[in-house]
Amino acid sequence: MATVSALDTLIDLAQRDVDAAAKRLGAALQQVDAAQQKLHMLLGYRDEYSAKLEAAQKNGMTPLAYHNFVAFLAKLDNAVAGQREVLKHAQYKSGVEKQAWQASERKRLSYRTLSERAAQEALKLDNQRDQKLMDAHAARSAHYKNI
């Protein structure tokens, strides 16, 4: 097994990786939230503008005004479609970052487990060594008592 100090170094490095992965995951999740908010805003704006078009049609409007409304709605539809792609990409990226964080956390936990096992093994060896010393001392004491 590796020495305890080497395992401690590996645990520290793994913790840094976990921290960095957690920061990246946090940033990716913020991007997802921002993309969702922007999509929600665009959809709300499109609904509002569509309602304005309906109201304007009921009150009568020129063909040019109608054309401008429809053209603007088409641009909004394109913006919504583009924002959906941005959201899809942000969600994918957050999934990738989540997997990276989970992998680095598993690695850190593996090193910690190895460190705990090494400490237990060292304690076991110390106890065995102490037991041998006590047994040897008891044997010598018994031997000298019999003489």
C-alpha positions as CSV (number, residue, x, y, z in Angstrom):
1,M,0.0,0.0,0.0
2,A,1.1,3.6,-0.5
3,T,2.3,5.6,2.4
4,V,-0.2,7.7,4.3
5,S,1.4,11.0,3.2
6,A,1.2,10.0,-0.5
7,L,-2.5,9.1,0.0
8,D,-3.1,12.4,1.8
9,T,-1.5,14.2,-1.2
10,L,-3.7,12.3,-3.6
11,I,-6.8,13.1,-1.5
12,D,-5.9,16.8,-1.5
13,L,-5.4,16.8,-5.3
14,A,-8.7,14.9,-5.7
15,Q,-10.4,17.4,-3.4
16,R,-9.1,20.2,-5.7
17,D,-10.5,18.4,-8.7
18,V,-13.9,18.0,-6.9
19,D,-13.9,21.7,-6.0
20,A,-13.1,22.7,-9.6
21,A,-15.7,20.3,-11.0
22,A,-18.3,21.7,-8.5
23,K,-17.6,25.2,-9.7
24,R,-17.9,24.3,-13.3
25,L,-21.2,22.4,-12.5
26,G,-22.5,25.5,-10.7
27,A,-21.7,27.7,-13.6
28,A,-23.3,25.3,-16.0
29,L,-26.5,25.2,-13.9
30,Q,-26.5,29.0,-13.8
31,Q,-26.4,29.0,-17.6
32,V,-29.3,26.6,-17.7
33,D,-31.3,28.9,-15.4
34,A,-30.4,32.0,-17.4
35,A,-31.3,30.2,-20.7
36,Q,-34.7,29.1,-19.2
37,Q,-35.5,32.6,-18.0
38,K,-34.6,34.1,-21.3
39,L,-36.8,31.5,-23.1
40,H,-39.6,32.2,-20.7
41,M,-39.3,35.9,-21.4
42,L,-39.2,35.4,-25.2
43,L,-42.3,33.2,-25.0
44,G,-44.1,35.8,-22.9
45,Y,-43.2,38.5,-25.2
46,R,-44.3,36.5,-28.2
47,D,-47.7,35.8,-26.5
48,E,-48.1,39.5,-25.7
49,Y,-47.2,40.6,-29.2
50,S,-49.6,37.9,-30.7
51,A,-52.4,39.3,-28.5
52,K,-51.6,42.8,-29.7
53,L,-51.9,41.5,-33.3
54,E,-55.3,40.0,-32.6
55,A,-56.5,43.2,-31.0
56,A,-55.2,45.3,-33.9
57,Q,-56.9,43.0,-36.4
58,K,-60.2,43.4,-34.6
59,N,-59.8,47.1,-34.7
60,G,-58.7,47.1,-38.3
61,M,-55.2,47.6,-39.6
62,T,-53.3,48.4,-42.8
63,P,-51.7,45.6,-44.8
64,L,-48.3,47.1,-44.1
65,A,-48.9,47.1,-40.3
66,Y,-50.2,43.5,-40.6
67,H,-47.1,42.5,-42.6
68,N,-44.8,44.2,-40.0
69,F,-46.6,42.3,-37.1
70,V,-46.3,39.0,-38.9
71,A,-42.6,39.6,-39.8
72,F,-41.8,40.5,-36.2
73,L,-43.6,37.4,-34.9
74,A,-41.6,35.3,-37.3
75,K,-38.4,36.9,-35.9
76,L,-39.6,36.2,-32.4
77,D,-40.3,32.6,-33.4
78,N,-36.7,32.3,-34.7
79,A,-35.4,33.8,-31.5
80,V,-37.5,31.3,-29.5
81,A,-36.2,28.4,-31.6
82,G,-32.6,29.7,-31.1
83,Q,-33.1,30.1,-27.4
84,R,-34.4,26.6,-27.2
85,E,-31.2,25.4,-28.8
86,V,-29.2,27.5,-26.3
87,L,-31.1,25.9,-23.5
88,K,-30.7,22.4,-24.9
89,H,-26.9,23.0,-25.2
90,A,-26.7,24.4,-21.6
91,Q,-28.6,21.4,-20.3
92,Y,-26.3,19.0,-22.1
93,K,-23.3,20.9,-20.8
94,S,-24.6,20.8,-17.2
95,G,-25.1,17.0,-17.6
96,V,-21.5,16.6,-18.7
97,E,-20.3,18.7,-15.8
98,K,-22.4,16.7,-13.4
99,Q,-20.9,13.5,-14.6
100,A,-17.4,15.0,-14.3
101,W,-18.2,16.1,-10.7
102,Q,-19.5,12.7,-9.8
103,A,-16.4,11.0,-11.3
104,S,-14.0,13.2,-9.4
105,E,-16.0,12.7,-6.2
106,R,-15.9,8.9,-6.6
107,K,-12.1,9.2,-7.1
108,R,-11.7,11.3,-4.0
109,L,-13.8,8.9,-2.0
110,S,-11.7,6.0,-3.3
111,Y,-8.5,7.7,-2.1
112,R,-10.1,8.4,1.3
113,T,-11.1,4.7,1.6
114,L,-7.6,3.6,0.7
115,S,-6.3,6.1,3.3
116,E,-8.6,4.7,6.0
117,R,-7.6,1.2,5.2
118,A,-3.9,2.1,5.4
119,A,-4.5,3.7,8.7
120,Q,-6.4,0.6,10.0
121,E,-3.6,-1.6,8.7
122,A,-1.0,0.5,10.4
123,L,-2.9,0.4,13.7
124,K,-3.3,-3.4,13.4
125,L,0.5,-3.7,12.8
126,D,1.2,-1.5,15.8
127,N,-1.2,-3.5,18.0
128,Q,0.5,-6.8,16.8
129,R,3.9,-5.3,17.5
130,D,2.8,-4.2,21.0
131,Q,1.3,-7.6,21.7
132,K,4.5,-9.3,20.7
133,L,6.5,-7.1,23.0
134,M,4.2,-7.7,25.9
135,D,4.2,-11.4,25.2
136,A,8.0,-11.4,25.1
137,H,8.2,-9.4,28.3
138,A,5.7,-11.7,30.0
139,A,7.7,-14.8,28.9
140,R,10.9,-13.3,30.2
141,S,9.3,-12.4,33.5
142,A,7.9,-15.9,33.8
143,H,11.2,-17.4,32.9
144,Y,13.1,-15.3,35.5
145,K,10.5,-16.1,38.2
146,N,11.0,-19.8,37.7
147,I,14.8,-19.5,38.0
